[in-house]
Structures are given as structure tokens and as C-alpha cells.
Amino acid sequence: MGFEVQSFEEEVIEASHKKPVVVDFWAPWCGPCRVLGPVIEKLAVEQSDLWDLVKVNSDDHPEISTRFEIRGIPAVKLFVGGVVVDEFTGSLPEPAIRQWLEKALPSEAKSLLREAEHLLDAGEVVAAGELLDRVLAGEPTNPRAAGLRAGLLAFSDPARALLLAKTAMTGDPRVVQIGEAINRLSELLQKNDLDDSQEGSQEYAAAVKAFQEDRLDDAFPLLIEVLKKNRYLHDDAARKLGVSVFTVLGPGHPVTRAFRRTFDMWLY
């Protein structure tokens, strides 16, 4: 076979510093290997610009199998930068392999997204937003990028945030949670039929107005004041609004860091 390994160090370890390498550990007597082999070889030809395939016959190269702790075959490992970054065992159908490759292979968008997440954790929201916009320019349906960007736009551009939230709802649980929180925020901030005669109503209305105007540092002291005066005002609206905002902003946002502890103190 044209993909069979000749020099593992050269063809896999060294080569993966320049281009991802998928290694298929197999053996001639292995039935599932014979099923998987043609499929992964077909994909290797089709996606040759993205990754290279190297096949290792476990019978011929037991030392390599031992080195990478192969306990069952077929075993497929993705090498990037000389190390295994993802893998699966067993014979998967072609759609599942395509899905695995799409998730596992490195890309500029994934790199930008990781950097954006690090910036968000550090509270660098402006820089993070710029990177997320770059990701979305190339991958407008990327749910994680959409959810994180929606969180940063929830107050400055709520219309775009709602659109991005729809995309986020197709992603992992964390960004689905952001999408749901943005939808709740939209409802809470547009609700204007509240009884304003109760204690704390004026502060709550002022907090909502501050959120609508993207004045988060002004909004939270008012919201905390509502919790002090009338914890369950408007069907617990202050708690619902505050929790939704913190979910949207994320734990690294400066506003979350500044107000979450005091907010929680007045909840419990």
C-alpha cells in the first residue's frame, strides 16, 4: 500500500510539524481494519491538502504499537507538532470519520478562537471581540464563536446578539446557555408593563435603563439595591436579570468580577 510507513520518525513525528498526519494502526487479519482502510485512504486522497495518511501494520512494527500503547485495532491517531492530539479506535462509518477530522484538525479559526477565549478569561473583551469577528468572517455558522461574540454584544448591539444567539443554540452546552441567557435578557429588558408602585421599582427601572444603554457599571449597584429592598420584586426579576447578565458576560468579564460576589451575597 502506498501509505505504508517506511520511517515513522521522518514520516510522522517530523512531518507533523509541517502538516497534520493521521496514522492508521492496522493488521491484515483484522476484519474492521479492512473495512476502515479503504475509507480513510479515500479521505486522505480527497483531503490531501489538509493532512497526510501513514498506515502502520502492527504485526510488522510491534515496537511502534507498543510505543503508542495500541491495545486494539484499528486505532487511528492524529499527530500535530510531533504529538498525538486526537484519536479513535474501531471502524467508524465515513460520515463519522469526516466529523472527527473536522473537529480534530487544527485550523486558523480554531487557533483564533482559543486565543479569544484566553483573552476573555483575562478580561480583555475588546481584543477578544476582534478575534471572534475574524473567526465569524470565515465561519459565520461557528456556534462557539457566535455565542461568545453574542455575549459581548448583548447590550451594545442587541439585535445582532439575538441573531448570533440563534447560531449559538446549535453548539455545545456552554454556548447554548449563553444563547438562552441572551433570549431571556431580551425579554426582561423589553418588559415595560411592571407595577411601579412597589418598593424597589424605581431602582429596578433605572437598572433596566442602564443595561439598555450599555452602562453595566451603573446597572449592577441599582440591581443590588433592589435585592436589598425587595428581593422578590416583579417575580424575582432582579435575580433573573442579574444571573442572565453574568451568564452572558462570562466569569472573566470585568463587570462579573466586580459585582458577582456582592450580587450573590444578597441572593442567599
C-alpha positions as CSV (number, residue, x, y, z in Angstrom):
1,M,0.0,0.0,0.0
2,G,1.2,3.5,-0.9
3,F,0.5,4.8,2.6
4,E,2.6,2.2,4.5
5,V,5.2,3.6,6.8
6,Q,8.9,3.4,5.9
7,S,10.3,5.7,8.6
8,F,8.0,6.6,11.5
9,E,10.2,9.4,12.8
10,E,10.5,11.0,9.5
11,E,7.1,10.4,8.0
12,V,5.1,11.1,11.2
13,I,6.9,12.8,14.0
14,E,9.0,15.2,11.9
15,A,6.4,15.6,9.1
16,S,3.6,16.5,11.6
17,H,5.4,19.7,12.5
18,K,4.6,20.9,9.0
19,K,1.3,19.2,8.3
20,P,-1.1,17.1,10.4
21,V,-0.5,13.3,10.0
22,V,-3.2,10.7,10.5
23,V,-1.8,7.3,11.5
24,D,-3.9,4.2,10.9
25,F,-2.7,1.2,13.0
26,W,-3.9,-2.0,11.4
27,A,-3.2,-5.7,10.6
28,P,-4.0,-7.9,7.6
29,W,-6.0,-10.4,9.8
30,C,-8.2,-7.6,11.3
31,G,-11.7,-7.5,9.7
32,P,-12.7,-4.0,10.9
33,C,-9.3,-2.8,9.6
34,R,-10.2,-4.0,6.1
35,V,-13.4,-2.0,6.4
36,L,-11.8,1.2,7.7
37,G,-8.7,1.1,5.5
38,P,-10.3,2.0,2.1
39,V,-12.5,4.7,3.6
40,I,-9.6,6.5,5.4
41,E,-7.4,6.1,2.3
42,K,-10.2,7.7,0.1
43,L,-10.4,10.6,2.5
44,A,-6.6,11.0,2.6
45,V,-6.6,11.5,-1.2
46,E,-9.7,13.8,-1.1
47,Q,-8.2,16.0,1.7
48,S,-4.5,15.7,0.8
49,D,-4.1,19.5,1.2
50,L,-5.1,19.2,4.9
51,W,-3.4,16.1,6.2
52,D,-1.3,13.1,5.3
53,L,-2.0,9.4,6.0
54,V,0.5,6.9,7.2
55,K,-0.5,3.3,7.9
56,V,1.3,1.1,10.4
57,N,1.0,-2.7,10.2
58,S,1.0,-3.7,13.8
59,D,2.4,-7.1,13.0
60,D,5.4,-5.7,11.1
61,H,6.0,-2.8,13.6
62,P,5.2,-4.1,17.1
63,E,7.6,-1.6,18.6
64,I,5.6,1.4,17.3
65,S,2.4,-0.1,18.5
66,T,3.9,-0.6,22.0
67,R,5.3,2.9,22.0
68,F,1.8,4.4,21.4
69,E,0.0,1.9,23.7
70,I,-2.1,0.3,20.9
71,R,-4.4,-2.2,22.7
72,G,-7.0,-2.6,19.9
73,I,-7.1,-2.1,16.2
74,P,-7.9,-0.4,14.0
75,A,-6.6,2.6,16.0
76,V,-6.3,6.0,14.4
77,K,-4.3,8.8,15.9
78,L,-3.8,12.4,14.7
79,F,-0.3,13.8,15.1
80,V,0.3,17.6,15.1
81,G,3.7,19.0,16.1
82,G,5.1,15.6,16.9
83,V,2.4,14.6,19.4
84,V,-1.0,12.9,19.4
85,V,-3.8,15.5,19.6
86,D,-6.8,13.2,19.0
87,E,-7.7,9.6,18.2
88,F,-10.3,7.0,17.9
89,T,-10.5,3.2,18.0
90,G,-12.6,0.9,15.9
91,S,-14.1,1.1,12.4
92,L,-16.2,4.2,12.0
93,P,-18.5,5.0,9.1
94,E,-17.3,7.6,6.6
95,P,-19.6,10.4,7.9
96,A,-18.3,9.9,11.5
97,I,-14.7,10.0,10.3
98,R,-15.4,13.2,8.4
99,Q,-16.9,14.7,11.5
100,W,-13.9,13.6,13.6
101,L,-11.5,15.1,11.1
102,E,-13.4,18.4,11.0
103,K,-13.3,18.6,14.8
104,A,-9.8,17.3,15.3
105,L,-7.8,19.0,12.6
106,P,-6.2,22.3,13.5
107,S,-7.2,25.5,11.7
108,E,-6.7,29.2,11.8
109,A,-10.2,29.7,13.1
110,K,-9.7,27.2,16.0
111,S,-6.4,28.9,16.9
112,L,-8.1,32.4,16.9
113,L,-11.0,31.0,18.9
114,R,-8.7,29.6,21.6
115,E,-6.8,32.9,21.7
116,A,-10.1,34.8,22.1
117,E,-11.2,32.5,24.9
118,H,-7.9,33.2,26.7
119,L,-8.4,36.9,26.3
120,L,-12.0,36.6,27.7
121,D,-10.7,34.8,30.7
122,A,-8.2,37.6,31.2
123,G,-11.0,40.2,30.9
124,E,-9.6,41.6,27.6
125,V,-13.0,41.9,26.0
126,V,-12.3,44.3,23.2
127,A,-9.4,42.3,21.8
128,A,-11.4,39.1,22.2
129,G,-14.3,40.6,20.2
130,E,-12.0,41.5,17.4
131,L,-10.7,37.9,17.1
132,L,-14.2,36.5,17.3
133,D,-15.2,38.7,14.4
134,R,-12.3,37.3,12.4
135,V,-13.5,33.8,13.2
136,L,-17.1,34.6,12.2
137,A,-16.0,36.3,9.0
138,G,-14.6,32.9,7.8
139,E,-17.0,30.6,9.6
140,P,-20.3,32.5,10.1
141,T,-22.0,29.4,11.4
142,N,-19.4,28.6,14.1
143,P,-21.7,28.2,17.2
144,R,-19.0,28.8,19.8
145,A,-17.7,32.0,18.2
146,A,-21.2,33.1,17.7
147,G,-22.2,32.5,21.3
148,L,-19.1,34.2,22.8
149,R,-19.5,37.2,20.4
150,A,-23.2,37.5,21.2
151,G,-22.3,37.7,24.9
152,L,-20.1,40.7,24.2
153,L,-22.8,42.4,22.0
154,A,-25.8,41.8,24.2
155,F,-26.0,45.4,25.3
156,S,-24.2,47.4,22.7
157,D,-25.8,45.7,19.7
158,P,-28.7,43.6,21.0
159,A,-30.2,42.9,17.5
160,R,-27.0,41.3,16.3
161,A,-26.6,39.5,19.6
162,L,-30.0,37.9,19.1
163,L,-29.1,36.7,15.6
164,L,-25.8,35.3,16.8
165,A,-27.7,33.6,19.7
166,K,-29.6,31.5,17.2
167,T,-26.4,30.1,15.8
168,A,-25.1,29.6,19.3
169,M,-28.1,27.4,20.1
170,T,-26.7,24.7,17.7
171,G,-23.4,24.4,19.7
172,D,-22.1,22.9,22.9
173,P,-23.9,23.3,26.3
174,R,-21.9,26.3,27.3
175,V,-22.8,28.4,24.3
176,V,-26.3,27.1,24.3
177,Q,-26.5,28.5,27.8
178,I,-25.3,31.9,26.5
179,G,-27.9,31.8,23.7
180,E,-30.7,31.1,26.2
181,A,-29.5,33.8,28.5
182,I,-29.5,36.4,25.7
183,N,-33.0,35.5,24.8
184,R,-34.1,35.9,28.5
185,L,-32.3,39.2,28.6
186,S,-34.1,40.4,25.6
187,E,-37.4,39.6,27.2
188,L,-36.5,41.1,30.6
189,L,-35.2,44.3,29.1
190,Q,-38.2,44.9,26.9
191,K,-40.8,44.2,29.6
192,N,-42.5,47.5,30.4
193,D,-45.8,46.5,32.0
194,L,-44.5,46.3,35.5
195,D,-46.2,47.7,38.6
196,D,-44.0,50.7,39.6
197,S,-45.7,51.3,43.0
198,Q,-43.7,48.6,44.9
199,E,-40.6,49.3,46.9
200,G,-37.5,48.9,44.7
201,S,-39.4,49.5,41.4
202,Q,-37.7,52.8,40.7
203,E,-34.2,51.3,41.2
204,Y,-35.2,48.3,39.0
205,A,-36.4,50.6,36.2
206,A,-33.2,52.6,36.4
207,A,-31.1,49.4,36.3
208,V,-33.0,48.2,33.2
209,K,-32.4,51.6,31.5
210,A,-28.7,51.4,32.4
211,F,-28.5,47.9,30.9
212,Q,-30.3,49.1,27.7
213,E,-27.8,51.9,27.4
214,D,-24.8,49.5,27.9
215,R,-23.9,51.2,31.3
216,L,-23.2,48.0,33.1
217,D,-21.2,49.6,35.9
218,D,-24.2,51.8,36.7
219,A,-26.8,49.0,36.4
220,F,-25.5,46.5,38.9
221,P,-25.4,48.8,42.0
222,L,-29.0,49.6,41.2
223,L,-29.9,45.9,40.8
224,I,-28.2,45.0,44.1
225,E,-30.2,47.8,45.8
226,V,-33.4,46.1,44.5
227,L,-32.3,42.9,46.1
228,K,-31.7,44.7,49.4
229,K,-35.1,46.4,49.4
230,N,-37.4,43.9,47.8
231,R,-35.8,40.5,46.9
232,Y,-38.8,39.1,45.0
233,L,-39.9,42.3,43.2
234,H,-41.6,41.6,39.9
235,D,-41.5,37.8,40.2
236,D,-37.8,37.7,41.2
237,A,-36.9,39.9,38.2
238,A,-33.7,41.3,39.7
239,R,-32.2,37.9,40.3
240,K,-33.2,36.6,36.8
241,L,-31.8,39.7,35.1
242,G,-28.5,39.6,37.1
243,V,-27.9,35.9,36.6
244,S,-28.7,36.2,32.9
245,V,-26.2,39.1,32.5
246,F,-23.4,37.2,34.3
247,T,-24.0,34.2,32.1
248,V,-23.8,36.3,29.0
249,L,-20.7,38.1,30.1
250,G,-18.8,35.1,31.4
251,P,-16.6,34.8,34.6
252,G,-13.7,36.7,33.2
253,H,-15.5,39.9,32.3
254,P,-14.5,42.9,34.4
255,V,-18.1,43.6,35.3
256,T,-18.7,40.0,36.5
257,R,-15.5,40.2,38.6
258,A,-16.6,43.5,40.1
259,F,-20.2,42.7,41.1
260,R,-20.8,38.9,41.2
261,R,-19.8,38.3,44.8
262,T,-21.9,41.2,46.2
263,F,-24.8,40.2,44.0
264,D,-24.7,36.6,45.2
265,M,-24.4,37.7,48.8
266,W,-27.8,39.4,48.6
267,L,-29.3,36.4,47.0
268,Y,-28.5,33.8,49.6
